Amino acid sequence: MRIVWSPLALERVEDIAQYIAQDKPSAAVEWVEGVFDTVERLADFPESGRVVPEVGGRRIREVIFGTYRIIYSVSDQIDILTVRRSSQLLRMFELGDEET
């Protein structure tokens, strides 16, 4: 299944990586690789993530990577919507115009 990253999700990955790189650049590279590896597995198992509790709709799901939530929707493709720290509240605007 095709995976498409939203501009917001890519921006979040970049921002988080830059923050991590302030202390240890190699850790930032490792973190980004881990995020992309985790997402790539969704191509074969798109419904392996749990339903996002705040949303409840079966199409909006998430996988956990360390202390981060990778939130995505499943239709005819996988849309990566956003990446958030687990401690941050999810804002519905981050889900775009997707129906939940």
C-alpha positions in Angstrom: 0.0 0.0 0.0 1.2 3.5 -0.8 2.4 5.8 2.0 2.0 9.6 1.7 3.4 12.0 4.3 1.5 15.2 4.9 3.6 18.4 5.0 2.7 18.8 8.7 4.0 15.3 9.6 7.3 15.9 7.7 7.7 19.3 9.4 7.1 17.7 12.8 9.8 15.0 12.1 12.2 17.7 11.0 11.5 19.9 14.1 11.9 16.9 16.5 15.1 15.8 14.8 16.6 19.3 15.0 15.8 19.4 18.7 17.4 16.0 19.3 20.4 17.0 17.2 21.2 19.9 19.6 22.5 17.3 22.1 23.5 14.5 19.8 23.3 14.6 16.0 23.8 10.9 15.6 20.8 10.2 17.9 18.7 12.5 15.6 19.7 10.5 12.5 18.9 7.2 14.3 15.5 8.6 15.5 14.5 9.7 12.0 15.5 6.3 10.5 13.4 4.6 13.2 10.4 6.7 12.4 10.6 6.0 8.7 11.2 2.2 9.4 8.2 2.1 11.6 6.0 3.8 9.0 7.2 1.6 6.2 5.9 -1.5 8.0 2.4 0.0 7.7 2.5 -0.6 3.9 2.1 -4.4 4.7 0.0 -4.1 7.8 -2.0 -0.8 7.6 -4.4 -1.6 10.4 -1.7 -2.7 12.8 -1.9 0.6 14.7 -4.5 1.2 17.3 -7.5 3.4 16.8 -6.8 6.9 18.1 -8.7 7.2 21.3 -9.5 10.9 20.9 -11.1 10.3 17.5 -12.6 6.8 17.7 -13.1 6.3 14.0 -11.5 3.2 12.6 -9.7 5.0 9.7 -7.6 7.2 12.0 -4.9 5.1 13.7 -1.6 5.5 15.4 1.6 3.6 16.0 3.9 4.4 18.9 7.6 5.0 18.4 9.4 5.6 21.6 7.6 8.5 23.2 6.0 9.6 20.0 2.7 9.0 18.3 2.6 8.6 14.5 -1.0 9.3 13.5 -2.2 8.2 10.1 -5.4 7.4 8.2 -6.1 4.3 6.1 -8.1 4.4 2.9 -6.8 3.4 -0.5 -3.4 4.6 0.7 -1.8 5.4 4.1 -1.7 9.1 4.9 0.7 10.1 7.7 -1.0 13.0 9.3 1.2 14.1 12.2 3.8 13.0 14.7 3.4 14.1 18.3 5.0 13.5 21.7 2.7 11.1 23.6 2.4 13.7 26.3 1.0 16.3 23.9 -2.7 16.7 23.3 -3.8 15.9 19.8 -5.4 18.9 18.0 -8.1 17.9 15.6 -6.9 20.3 12.9 -3.8 18.1 12.6 -6.0 15.5 11.1 -6.7 17.7 8.1 -9.9 17.4 6.2 -10.2 13.7 6.8 -13.5 12.3 7.9 -13.0 10.3 11.2 
